[in-house]
Amino acid sequence: MTAPQHHRSPAEGHVVVELAALRPTLVRAGRLLLETVLVPTLLLAVLIHVVGVVPALGAALGWCYLALLVRWVVTRHVPGTLLLSTSMLTGRAGIAMATSSALLYLVQPAVGSGVLALLFLGSAALGRPITMRLARDFVALPPHVLERRATRRMFTQVALVWGVSRLLDATMSVGFLRSSLDLALIGRGLFSPLLTLLTVGLCSVLGWRALARDGIRLRFSAA
């Protein structure tokens, strides 16, 4: 990806950041969603009724590691989002495979969402929002923009939104799990990603408007 160009206007503090074209950014986001959520969930939902819990979990986990390996070999860079999701899946699958329990595998996302909520909310409280690291998978902001107080405040606000979103996800997971195993699988594969997409949209609007108020305008390249 070409490094973003940034220009200062005559008005002090006003910055225009030229980002990569919108279409490649959406393609990268869609690829991450496919790699980290849709394919592992589909593999698990299909194989768990065909070959059993342990092989199905092994297939889902194998896919994630294959995606990591391909990313590293091709680009020498692993997106933080992919690394985080694979790490969480490894822990969940390892416990479930050791006990041969699909139920335990589905209980863990609720716990995982709770842990993520603590991670987002805790990083925001400490003034070191993890959203700054994750955002670099999608948007490359110049260092002088990231150092601005208003920018860090915006990322802190976004971390708070993500924290609340993960709490909602945990609650939803528990509710589906209490109904049935199949509904819990559908919830993890469909409704949870939908909540994630809604959160991404809300945070994008929040971030864009917050930066604009601080005199930072984001502009997508036409190329």
Stockholm file with secondary structure:
# STOCKHOLM 1.0

chainA/1-223         MTAPQHHRSPAEGHVVVELAALRPTLVRAGRLLLETVLVPTLLLAVLIHVVGVVPALGAALGWCYLALLVRWVVTRHVPGTLLLSTSMLTGRAGIAMATSSALLYLVQPAVGSGVLALLFLGSAALGRPITMRLARDFVALPPHVLERRATRRMFTQVALVWGVSRLLDATMSVGFLRSSLDLALIGRGLFSPLLTLLTVGLCSVLGWRALARDGIRLRFSAA
#=GR chainA/1-223 SS CCCCEEEECSSTTCEEEEECCHHHHHHHHHHHHIIIIIHHHHHHHHHTTTTCHHHHHHHHHHHHHHHHHHHHHHHSCCCHHHHHHHHHHHHHHHHHHHHTCHHHHHHHHHHHHHHHHHHHHHHHHTTCCTHHHHHTTTCCCCHHHHTSHHHHHHHHHHHHHHHHHHHHHHHHHHHHHHHCHHHHHHIIIIIHHHHHHHHHHHHHHHHHHHHHHTTEEEEECCC
#=GC SS_cons         CCCCEEEECSSTTCEEEEECCHHHHHHHHHHHHIIIIIHHHHHHHHHTTTTCHHHHHHHHHHHHHHHHHHHHHHHSCCCHHHHHHHHHHHHHHHHHHHHTCHHHHHHHHHHHHHHHHHHHHHHHHTTCCTHHHHHTTTCCCCHHHHTSHHHHHHHHHHHHHHHHHHHHHHHHHHHHHHHCHHHHHHIIIIIHHHHHHHHHHHHHHHHHHHHHHTTEEEEECCC
//
